[in-house]
């Protein structure tokens, strides 16, 4: 299980598109990314 990315090191929009892991994290925790 991958840990959530450090909130101080949020991935950029480009990284979100490139990394499905971040995509899943965004779907699981939408409030963190708004």
PALO-824233 format. One record per atom (N, C-alpha, C, CB): atom name; residue number from 1; residue in one letter; x, y, z negated. Coordinates in nm, 3 decimals, always signed. Glycine has a CB too. Layout:
residues N
SITE name resi resn       x       y       z
SITE   CA  NUM    a       X       Y       Z
...
This chain:
residues 34
SITE name resi resn       x       y       z
SITE    N    1    x  +0.086  -0.119  +0.000
SITE   CA    1    x  +0.000  +0.000  +0.000
SITE    C    1    x  +0.089  +0.124  +0.000
SITE   CB    1    x  -0.097  +0.001  -0.124
SITE    N    2    x  +0.065  +0.213  +0.095
SITE   CA    2    x  +0.144  +0.336  +0.102
SITE    C    2    x  +0.089  +0.438  +0.004
SITE   CB    2    x  +0.145  +0.393  +0.247
SITE    N    3    x  +0.180  +0.510  -0.061
SITE   CA    3    x  +0.135  +0.616  -0.151
SITE    C    3    x  +0.096  +0.738  -0.070
SITE   CB    3    x  +0.246  +0.653  -0.254
SITE    N    4    x  +0.008  +0.820  -0.126
SITE   CA    4    x  -0.032  +0.943  -0.057
SITE    C    4    x  +0.089  +1.035  -0.042
SITE   CB    4    x  -0.147  +1.015  -0.134
SITE    N    5    x  +0.096  +1.109  +0.067
SITE   CA    5    x  +0.207  +1.203  +0.084
SITE    C    5    x  +0.206  +1.307  -0.027
SITE   CB    5    x  +0.199  +1.272  +0.221
SITE    N    6    x  +0.326  +1.354  -0.063
SITE   CA    6    x  +0.339  +1.455  -0.168
SITE    C    6    x  +0.258  +1.579  -0.129
SITE   CB    6    x  +0.488  +1.493  -0.192
SITE    N    7    x  +0.172  +1.630  -0.217
SITE   CA    7    x  +0.089  +1.746  -0.183
SITE    C    7    x  +0.173  +1.869  -0.151
SITE   CB    7    x  -0.005  +1.778  -0.298
SITE    N    8    x  +0.296  +1.873  -0.201
SITE   CA    8    x  +0.383  +1.986  -0.169
SITE    C    8    x  +0.444  +1.972  -0.031
SITE   CB    8    x  +0.494  +2.000  -0.274
SITE    N    9    x  +0.437  +1.851  +0.024
SITE   CA    9    x  +0.493  +1.827  +0.158
SITE    C    9    x  +0.380  +1.779  +0.249
SITE   CB    9    x  +0.609  +1.721  +0.155
SITE    N   10    x  +0.281  +1.861  +0.269
SITE   CA   10    x  +0.169  +1.821  +0.353
SITE    C   10    x  +0.213  +1.811  +0.499
SITE   CB   10    x  +0.052  +1.921  +0.340
SITE    N   11    x  +0.169  +1.706  +0.568
SITE   CA   11    x  +0.204  +1.692  +0.709
SITE    C   11    x  +0.136  +1.798  +0.793
SITE   CB   11    x  +0.166  +1.552  +0.761
SITE    N   12    x  +0.203  +1.839  +0.900
SITE   CA   12    x  +0.144  +1.938  +0.990
SITE    C   12    x  +0.040  +1.870  +1.078
SITE   CB   12    x  +0.253  +2.005  +1.078
SITE    N   13    x  -0.035  +1.949  +1.153
SITE   CA   13    x  -0.139  +1.894  +1.240
SITE    C   13    x  -0.077  +1.796  +1.340
SITE   CB   13    x  -0.213  +2.008  +1.315
SITE    N   14    x  +0.040  +1.830  +1.394
SITE   CA   14    x  +0.106  +1.741  +1.490
SITE    C   14    x  +0.141  +1.608  +1.423
SITE   CB   14    x  +0.234  +1.806  +1.547
SITE    N   15    x  +0.190  +1.614  +1.300
SITE   CA   15    x  +0.225  +1.491  +1.230
SITE    C   15    x  +0.101  +1.409  +1.200
SITE   CB   15    x  +0.299  +1.523  +1.099
SITE    N   16    x  -0.011  +1.476  +1.169
SITE   CA   16    x  -0.135  +1.404  +1.144
SITE    C   16    x  -0.175  +1.325  +1.268
SITE   CB   16    x  -0.248  +1.501  +1.103
SITE    N   17    x  -0.158  +1.386  +1.385
SITE   CA   17    x  -0.196  +1.319  +1.509
SITE    C   17    x  -0.102  +1.202  +1.538
SITE   CB   17    x  -0.195  +1.418  +1.626
SITE    N   18    x  +0.025  +1.216  +1.497
SITE   CA   18    x  +0.123  +1.112  +1.528
SITE    C   18    x  +0.120  +0.998  +1.427
SITE   CB   18    x  +0.262  +1.172  +1.533
SITE    N   19    x  +0.074  +1.025  +1.305
SITE   CA   19    x  +0.082  +0.924  +1.199
SITE    C   19    x  -0.056  +0.875  +1.156
SITE   CB   19    x  +0.156  +0.979  +1.078
SITE    N   20    x  -0.094  +0.754  +1.198
SITE   CA   20    x  -0.224  +0.699  +1.158
SITE    C   20    x  -0.237  +0.685  +1.007
SITE   CB   20    x  -0.246  +0.564  +1.223
SITE    N   21    x  -0.123  +0.672  +0.937
SITE   CA   21    x  -0.128  +0.662  +0.790
SITE    C   21    x  -0.189  +0.788  +0.731
SITE   CB   21    x  +0.014  +0.637  +0.732
SITE    N   22    x  -0.144  +0.904  +0.781
SITE   CA   22    x  -0.198  +1.030  +0.731
SITE    C   22    x  -0.344  +1.043  +0.771
SITE   CB   22    x  -0.116  +1.149  +0.785
SITE    N   23    x  -0.378  +0.991  +0.890
SITE   CA   23    x  -0.517  +0.996  +0.936
SITE    C   23    x  -0.606  +0.921  +0.838
SITE   CB   23    x  -0.530  +0.936  +1.079
SITE    N   24    x  -0.560  +0.801  +0.798
SITE   CA   24    x  -0.638  +0.721  +0.703
SITE    C   24    x  -0.650  +0.794  +0.570
SITE   CB   24    x  -0.574  +0.582  +0.682
SITE    N   25    x  -0.539  +0.854  +0.524
SITE   CA   25    x  -0.543  +0.928  +0.398
SITE    C   25    x  -0.642  +1.043  +0.407
SITE   CB   25    x  -0.404  +0.980  +0.361
SITE    N   26    x  -0.646  +1.109  +0.522
SITE   CA   26    x  -0.738  +1.221  +0.541
SITE    C   26    x  -0.882  +1.172  +0.533
SITE   CB   26    x  -0.712  +1.291  +0.676
SITE    N   27    x  -0.908  +1.055  +0.593
SITE   CA   27    x  -1.045  +1.002  +0.591
SITE    C   27    x  -1.083  +0.956  +0.451
SITE   CB   27    x  -1.058  +0.885  +0.691
SITE    N   28    x  -0.987  +0.905  +0.377
SITE   CA   28    x  -1.017  +0.856  +0.242
SITE    C   28    x  -1.027  +0.971  +0.142
SITE   CB   28    x  -0.910  +0.758  +0.197
SITE    N   29    x  -0.954  +1.080  +0.167
SITE   CA   29    x  -0.953  +1.193  +0.073
SITE    C   29    x  -0.973  +1.324  +0.150
SITE   CB   29    x  -0.821  +1.197  -0.007
SITE    N   30    x  -1.091  +1.345  +0.208
SITE   CA   30    x  -1.111  +1.464  +0.291
SITE    C   30    x  -1.094  +1.595  +0.214
SITE   CB   30    x  -1.249  +1.461  +0.352
SITE    N   31    x  -1.126  +1.595  +0.086
SITE   CA   31    x  -1.118  +1.720  +0.008
SITE    C   31    x  -0.974  +1.768  -0.005
SITE   CB   31    x  -1.181  +1.700  -0.131
SITE    N   32    x  -0.878  +1.674  -0.003
SITE   CA   32    x  -0.737  +1.711  -0.019
SITE    C   32    x  -0.684  +1.787  +0.102
SITE   CB   32    x  -0.653  +1.588  -0.043
SITE    N   33    x  -0.748  +1.768  +0.217
SITE   CA   33    x  -0.694  +1.824  +0.341
SITE    C   33    x  -0.771  +1.945  +0.389
SITE   CB   33    x  -0.692  +1.719  +0.448
SITE    N   34    x  -0.868  +1.994  +0.307
SITE   CA   34    x  -0.947  +2.109  +0.352
SITE    C   34    x  -0.889  +2.237  +0.298
SITE   CB   34    x  -1.094  +2.094  +0.309
